[in-house]
Amino acid sequence: MKLAVISDIHGNLEALKKVLADIDSIGIETVVCLGDNIGYGPEPDQVIKLLRSRNIPSLMGNHELGLVDKDSLHGFNPQARRSLLQTEQFLSQESLAYLKTLPVNMFVDDCLLVHGFPPDSVSTYLFQFSRTKLPKIFKKMEYDLCMVGHTHELLLISYTNGRVSTAPLSEGVQTLAAESKYIVNVGSVGQPRDGNDNAKYVIWESETRTLEVRFVPYDIRKTAEKIIALGLQKAHADRLW
Ligand SMILES: [Fe+2]
């Protein structure tokens, strides 16, 4: 089975539509979203509605949690907090109720999916763990693959014979070793922070153990113009390039 994993759409409907078209063009039916569908971008409600209309399950991201549990807003920087509170005004009651139902993690095909860090953290970043701490985490993992979002960057962390190594993930296909365990940081659909402005997502095929990273161009200008027109922070538009 081929599984498409998308994450961190952040209200960027233009990017999401192009990514879903790319997924459809390959003929993949199973798609899961790791959360942060809202915040920063101009069309959070439309993003939620599109995901739901296509029956794409989503996890809780820290931006969803920020609205579900306002105490968690303490962990946000001032810009992100302001953006999220503006975002709340654009969400329908139905979408706000939906946010409360999102799970913090799920398994698909023996792969653990979580927004921040395994097994169930919505807000912990992968980079908070040094290479000396990661072996303990991997040792505890009873599954050999975990996918996370949250950092908006692509990264592959592997654990082989007690040793951890990290490698940047670039566009293309690679095979993951059967004897290793992995944490894959899948990048961001709607606000990449890896120096390349295309939308990013990954495809995992468990039978062949292949991981494909896809870069998808979209109309960045259109999203930026919507951000400005709504009076959202210009920095969120500038950051898309
Ligand atoms: Fe995010």
Boltz pocket constraint, residues with backbone or C-beta under 6 A from the ligand:
constraints:
  - pocket:
      binder: B
      contacts: [[A, 8], [A, 10], [A, 35], [A, 36], [A, 61], [A, 150], [A, 151], [A, 152]]
      max_distance: 6.0
